[in-house]
C-alpha cells in the first residue's frame, strides 16, 4: 500500500480484524505516508496456530514503512516481532500491542500514548524464556528515531520480560508516567550485541509506577532525563513539528 493519505476505519477491535498466518510476510504492510487507522485489530497467528504446535519465530502483524502515520484504538496481536515500526514518524493512541519477543521493533520515530503493552508468549510459548518488549534500531547520534511510551500500562502473563534490548548501537527507548506490572524483570534492559558500548544506548524510565517500576536493580548504564531534556521526547512535537496530527480526519477521535 503506497498511495498516500489512506484512512482505514473499523467498527472496533472486537468487530474488525485483519488476520494472516504467515512467517515471511506481514499481515498489514503500509508504505503510504499519512496512513491513518482506527478501530482495527491486526493479527498474525503464525505463532498461535489453531491446530498443532509451532516454534516461535518472526510473525509480523503490522509493518509501517512510511512517514506521518497514526493509529487510534487499534490492536496488534502476535508473539515475536508483532509491530515492525520500521521507518517514519508515527503516533499510536489508545492501542493494544501484544507479544513476547521484540514485539515492538524497528527504526521508527514514534510515540505510544495511553496504550496497553501486553507481554505474552502465546499458547505454545516457552514460559521460562525472558521476553523483550522493544528492540529499537537507532543507528547513529544523528538518527532522530526512538520509541516513546507515555501514560501506558505495561502488563502481561506467563513469564517475565525486559523492557527492551538494543538492536542497534544507538537504540533509544523512553518510558514515562506509565504503570509497570511485576512482569518486568528487575534489570529491565539488555545491551544485546553491544555489551561494553552501553554509553551510546539511551534507555530511560521516568515517573513510572507499579511493582515493575522499581529501578534499584536496573542496569547501571540506564540513562536519566528530566526537565527540558525529557520534555523534548514527551511533547508531541517530537514527531509532529508541522502539525500534521491536527489535520487528520476529525472522526477518528470519536
Order of alpha helices (4+ residues) and beta strands (2+ residues): beta-beta-beta-beta-beta-beta-beta-beta-beta-beta-beta-beta-beta-beta-beta-beta-beta-beta-beta-beta-beta-beta-alpha
